[in-house]
Amino acid sequence: MGALCCKVEGDSHGLLLPAVEHTTAVRAVDPDKAAALQAQQEEAKKKCGSAAKILRNKSKQEKVEAWKKIEEEFGTQRLVWQSVALRKGGSHKGVVAMLESKLEFAIANQSEEDKAIAALDVCVEQNVDMLGKSLSEAIASVKRSRACTQAREEMATILEQASGDAALSSETVERVPQLIV
């Protein structure tokens, strides 16, 4: 653990406080204040650890909800495609079969995000007019969720570092505002 040794006025004993990068000198007026500061720092560390868990749970929950919405909207869109197929014929069926295949693949492989997102991208790029507004919005929601998850994961890692004994670098502290999504 990084620590600073602080001389307490009127006493020859040293006092250890957690290190903070770029701190040059800390002077404790009395042992009670130093103990109170230590307690505040420990409480802040616990809160950082809790916040990291909350961020990770929020990301997981948001991801599950976004994929659930795609499944629901895909079911509805399937019914629309079946109804339209009666009027449009063979060429429509081919496009619908491709879309269904890509969407089924994406849903089945949602745990492998890169593959699932790539399949969704093909659907959007090639046939956006056939997807319907609700399904298109659900796909966009999954993609937003992924971007937020990446930022939240990085923020959770920083919070976990702050909950430990190591000091955060100034570069890490400067990165935090960029992660708020």
Disulfide bonds with the S-S distance in Angstrom:
none
